[in-house]
Amino acid sequence: MSKILAFLTVTVTLFCSVELLPHSYYQSSKHHGFQSEPQFTEKYFSQILDHFNFNSMGNGTFSQRYLITDKYWKKGHGPIFFYTGNEGSIWEFALNSGFITELASQQGALVIFAEHRYYGKSLPFGKDSFNIPQISLLTVEQALADYAVMITELKQQLAATHCPVIVFGGSYGGMLSVYMRLKYPNVVAGALAASAPILSTAGMGDSRQFFRDVTADFESVDPECRDAVRGAFHQLKELAERQDYSRIQSEFSLCKPPSSAQDIHQLNGLLRNAFTLMAMLDYPYSTHFMGNMPANPVKVACKTMLSGPDLLTNLRNTAGIVYNATGLLSCFDLYNLYLECADPTGCGLGFDSLAWDYQACTEIDLCYESNNVTDMFPPMAFTERDREVYCSKRWAVVPRPEWLKTQFWGDALSTASNIIFSNGDLDPWANGGVRKSLSSSLIAVNISGGAHHLDLRGSNDADPVSVISARKTEADLIAQWVKMERTKLRHLKSP
């Protein structure tokens, strides 16, 4: 999911040549829609290290980063829109969630984007944060408590104690927004959870669903695209079985020739991850979120896959849409461009990938597989047993597959309230979330032609009508919740 994810484009100085994609694939389109540019101020909050143990860390604290803008705020009265940061630098999310500031301008809200502990610059133990046992304080529960404490204290500091709080989040951040409403309804009045796979990450669902849905995105553009991808992977498999490693290096412009079955497994993972990212980020305009993507990258990928008879060349160039977006790489480094981890959809790169890997080894269940039957990818299993073996070796932990379901209700959400579950039908994460409304205040918003949390992005002239309608629905519901909470708070103030 990381994304989500923090996918980085890596430039490596190498010696073999890569046939570059046409330059037009790398050009950015001008953003023509509404574009608010609030001047976020970067600040740090003194946060408790361990909310649940009074002995181990005492009253120890760390500096948690957050971004804030009061550009639109009706001071002391307007609501607070609080983004529950997820697995990456908080700036990445703030700069790609323009809907929140657009809505703030309409509803007079204060906007805060809070960074998740162990990501970006919010490292509780600095460079030692990813050592054992220091990393043990990286849990969903600690992150939620961080947000609850931050909201409560900032409201005091800003004389905003009677300002209703609405939480927003996308992907894992959307999961956190749901959990905030479940665990801290005294702190937050409602939640917009965009592309939040709260069911599949709790181990509830079909392990084949994710890569089946990635495949469906490409199949919907052209069934021949799916067949070409499957055919290319089959040709790669045949070369690997013959151990024709020099041919594989040449066909895929690898920096070094593969030399083992593990290298081929890594290559398959790198290639599958490229299709995953294009499916997730299949926006109708070019973006610079989790790397650089052209407009409609799934269509671009299918055009590339069907550009000629050489399927291996086509597969290499299709992966280049993701890994060589700048056109600067001269070859692909298998182990620097993609890291295998406890999340088969990708952990990203850098320190953020370590944090997400740990979370996928403890609470977040991401046992997804490809099988080449329900999807177009090579068979790559990742069972609960595989997860247990990997996580025990990597982090000395044993995952708890049922914990999220127990702790955060699973699908037994009927007694909750004031949560929007939005999903786009192009997003492979969508079917891991809530797709049907559960009550009059647990609302599913399904976005035809929408990719991963498209509704959180700022308005754009290329937006489909479906996302414009979805944002209107979300805005109206949030305004209602703010009004209800304000009425409740007024009654509580009355003698």
N, C-alpha and C positions, 0 to 999 in steps of 0.2 A: 504493500500500500504506500510505501514510502518512496518513494515518492520523493506519504505520503508524507513524499512519498518523502525527498530532496535528491532528485536525480540531477547530476551535474554532467555537463559536457566536458570531457577531458581532452586536452591537447597534448599529444605525445610527439616528440621528435623521432622519426623513424626512417627506414630506408627503402621499404618496398612501396610500390605505387598503388593507389586506389583509384578506380574509375569514378570520378566525382559525379554527383547528381547534377542535373541541370540547375543553373544558378537561380532560376525563378523559384525553385523550391525553398530557397533561403530568404527570399525577400519578405519583409514585413509589410502588412497592409496597414494603411493609416486608420486609426480609430476615429470613427465619425460620430459615435453616439454621445450621450450625455457623459460628461467626464468631470466628476468632482475631484478636486485636488486638495483635500484637507491637509493642513500642515501638522502632521503627527509629531508630537514631542516624545522622544525616547526617554524613559525613566526607569528607575530600579526600585523595587519594593523589598523591604527586609522581611524575608519569609522564613517561617519555621522549618527546620530541617526535617523533623519527624513529628508529625501531628499525633501519633498514636502510641508513643513510648516516652515516658517521662524520665527514664533512666539513661537510655543508651546515648542520647545526644543532649540531654538536659534541655536548655533553652537555646541551643545552637541555631543559627540562622544562615541563610545564604541570600545573595542578591538575585532577585527574579526580575527579568526585564519585562516591561510593558510599554505599549504605545498609547497615547491619548490625544484626542482632539476635542476641544469644546467649541469649535468653529460654529456649530449649528445649535448649541445647547441653550435652551431656556433655563438659565441657571437656577438651581434649587427646585425646579418644577418639572422640566422635561425628563423623559425616561433615560435610562442608561442602557446602551447596547454594548454587550460584552462578548467578545469573541473568545471562545475556549480553545486556546492554541493547541496545535497538535504536533506532529513529528517533524519539526523543522524550525528554521529561523522565523520569528514572528513577522519580520518584514515581508517575507515571501507571501504570507497569507494576507497581510494588510494590503499589499499592492495588487492582489488578485481577488479581492472581495469588495468591489466597488458598490455593490448593491447596499451594503450596510451603511455606507456614508451617504449614498443617495437617499436612503430611507431616513437617515438621521436629519438630513436637510428638510425633509417633509414633516417630520414629527418632532423636531426640536430636541434631538437626543445628544447626549454625551456619548462618545465612542471610545471604547477601550479594547485593545487587542493584547491579551496576556500570553506570554511565552510559557510553554510547557517545561517543567523541570527536566533537566538533562538534555535539553535541545538548545540550539543557537548559542546564546551567551549565558543562559541560565543554568550554569553548571555548579551544583552544590559543593563539589570538592575540586573545582578547577580541573587541571589536567589529570587528576587522580579519580575523577568521577566514574570512569568506566572500569576501575579495578574492583575486584572482589575483596571485601564485602561492601565497599562504598556504593556500588550500583544497586544494592538491595533496597534503597529508598526510592527507586523508580517503580512506582505502581500507579494504577489508575486511581486508587483511593487517595493516595498522597496528592496527586495532581488536582483532584476535585476539591480536596480540603484547601489546597493552595488558593484556588479560585474563590472559594467561599470566604476565606479569611481576607483575601485581597479586596473583594467586593465590599465586604462589611466595613473594613477599615478605611478604604477610599471614600465610601459614602460619608463616613464621619468627617474625614478631612475636608471634603468638598462641600460640606453642609447640604448633603443630598440624601439624608436619611429617609425621606419620604418620596424619593424618586423610584418608580418601578424599574426593575431590571429584567431585561430580556436577553437570553444567551443565544448566540449563533455559533455554528460550527459546520465544517465540511469534512466528510470522510471520517477519520478517527476523531477529529474535532467535533463532528456532528454526533458521534456516539457520546462524547463527553458532555455535549449540551443536553442530550436526553438524560444522561445519568445525573447531571446537575438538577434537573427538574424533579427527578425521582428522589434524590437524596437530600436536596436542600430546597424544598418548595417554600421554605421560610425566607430564602434569600433571593430566589429567582421566580418571576411571575409566569414565564413561558419560555419555550425553546423552539428555535428553528434548526432542525437537524437535516442538513442537506447531504444526500448520498451517504447515509450512515448505516453501515452493514451490521446492525446490532444483533441480528439473528445468526448469520453465518459465522461471525467472529466469536459467538458463544457456543459454537459446535452444533448449531441447529440448522440442518440443511444438507444438501447433496454436495459432496466433495468435488463432483464433476462440474458443478454449475458455473463456476467462474470462467474457466477456459472454454467451456461450451458457449458462454455468452460473448466472450471475446471473438470466437470464431463466427458467431452469428452476425456480428457487426460487419465483418468482411464479406460474408456470404450474402448479406442484404444488398451490398453494392453490386456484386456479381458472383454467382456461384462458381464461375470459372476461376475467380480469385482464390477462393477457398481451396479449390482443387489444385491450383498452381502451387500454393504454399505447401499443401500436403505432399505434392509431387517433389518439390524441392527438398523437403526434409527426408523423403524416401531416398533420393539420390545421395544425399549426405550420408545417410545410414549405410548405403551400399559401399561408398568409398571408405567409411570407417571400418566396415567389416573386412575389407581387403587391406586395411591398414595403409591406405594410400595417403599418408599424411602430407606429403609434399604437394599433392594435388589439392587437398583440402586447404592448405595454407595459401596456395595460389588462387583458388576459386574465391576464398573469403578475405583475401588480402590481410592475412594474419601476420603479426609482427614476428612470431616464432611458429615453427611447425608444431602441431599437436604431436604428442608422443605416447598417449595413453587413453584408455577408455574414460578416465576422469576428465581429460582435456576435451574430449568430444561431448561429454555430459555438460561441461561448462559452456561450450559453444552452443549447444542446444538451449541452455538456459538463457544465455545472452540474446539469442535470436528470438526466443519466445517472449522475453521481456520487452523487446522492441515492439512487438505486436500488442502486448498488454498496454504499454504506455500510449500508443496511438489510439487504441480503443477508448481508454479512459479520457484522453484529452482531445477527443474528436469534435473540437469546436468549429463553428463556421467562419472563423477568422484566425489569423496567425496569433500565436501566444508565446510568452516567455515565462511560462510557469512549469517547473520541473524540467527545464531545458527549453529549447526552441522548437516550436512546431509550426508547420505551414497550416493554412486554413484547410479544413476538412482532410486531416492526415490519413484517414482510412481510405478515402477516395484516391489520394495521392499514392498511397501504398499499393492499392490494387492496380492503378495505372502502371506502376513500376513493375509489379509482379507479372503483368500481362504485356510487357513491352517488347518481348522477343522470345525466341525458343529456348534460350539458355537460362533454365530455371535457377541454377545456382548463382549465376551473375545477378539475376533479378532479385534473389533473396538477399544477397550481400548488399545490393543497392537499396533495397527496402529497409534493411536494418540501418543503413547509413542515414536515412531520414531522421532517425533518433540519435544515433551515436556520432554522426558526422554532420550535424546541422550547420556548422560553420563552414564546412568544406575544407577545413585545414588539416585533418588527419591524413597521414600518408599510409597508415595501416591500423588495424584493430588489435589492441592488446586485450586478450581474453580476460585476464584477471584484474585489470585496472578499470575496465569499462563496466563491469558487472560483478557484483559480489553475491555468491550463493549464501543463503541464510535461512532462518526459520520462517520466513515469509516467501512462499513461492512466487508471489506477485512482485517481489523486489523490495529490498531494504534501502536502496539508494547507496550513496557513497559517503565517506568521511565519518566524523564522530556521530552524526545523527543516525547513521546506519547501525552503529553499535548499540545505541539506545533502543532503536526499534527492534533490533534482533533480540535484545534482552526481553522486551515486552512480549514479543512473539514466542518467547521461550517460557513465559510465566503465565500471563493472564489472557492475552489475545490469541485465540485459536485460529490458525490460518492453514489448516491441513487440506489444501486444495491440490488436485492432481490433473494432469493431462493424460490422455490415453490413446489418442489417434483414432478413436471410434466416435465419440460424441464431440470431438474437436479435431482441429487440423494439425495438432502439434505432436511431437514424439512422446511416447509413453514415459512419463516422469512422475512416479508416485511420491507422495509425501504423507505417510500415515502417522497416526498418533505414536506408534512405536518408533518410526523414523525421527519424529520430533523429539521424543524422549531421549533417544540415543544421542542425537546431535546436541541437545541443550545440556545434557549431563556433562558431555565432554567440553562444550564451549564455555558454559557459565556455571557449572556445578549445581544446576537446579533441576528439579523434576516438575514439568508443567502440570497445571491443574485444569484439565479440559472442561470440567463442568462449572468452574468457579464463576465466570461471568453470568452464566444462566442463573446461578443461585443468588449472586450478589446484586445483580441488576435486572432481575425479573424475567429474563428471557422474553417469551411472547405473552406472558401473563400481565399485560399492561392495562387492563380494563379499568383499574381504580386510579390510574394516573390521569392527568389533565393538562391542557394547554401545551401541546407539542405538535409541531408540524413535521411530518416526515416527507421530504421532497426527494424525488428520484427521476433521473432521465432514462429513457428507454434505450439509449445507446451505451449506457454505463454498465460495465460488467459487474460492478458492485451492487447494482440496484436490486437484484433479486435476492440479495443477502440481507435486505432491509424490509421495512414495512411498506407494502404496496397498496393496502386497503385501509380505509378509515376504520378506526375501532370504536369511535364514539363521536359525539358532536364537538368534542374538544381535542380529540386525537385524530388529526386530519392528515390523510395521505394526499400528496399533490404529485401527480405523475406528469412528466414533461415529455411530450412526443418530440423526438429529434434532439433530445438533450443529452449531453455527456456529463462527466463527473462534476457535480455541484455547479452546473452552468448558471443556476439561478443566483448564486452568490456573487457572480462576476458582475462588473459594471455594465450598464446598458451599452449596446452596440447596434449599429444600423443593420448588421447581419443577423441579429437575434431572430429566431423563429417566433411566430405568434404565440406558440405554446409557452415559452418562457416569459414573455411579456405578461401573459395572462396569469401565469403562476406567481410572478412577483406581485401582481395586483392582489391576488388572493392572500398571499403572505402578509402584505402590508396591511390589508383590512383586518385580518385576524390579530395581528400584533397590536394595531390601534385599539381593538376591542379589549385585548388583555390588559393593556396599559390603563385603559379607562376603568376596567373592573378592579384592578389592583389599587388604583388611586382612590376609588370609592371605598374599598376595604380599609385602606390606610387612614382615610378621613374618619371613618367610623371608629377606628381604634384610637384615634387622637381625641375623639369627643369624650367629655367627662361623663 
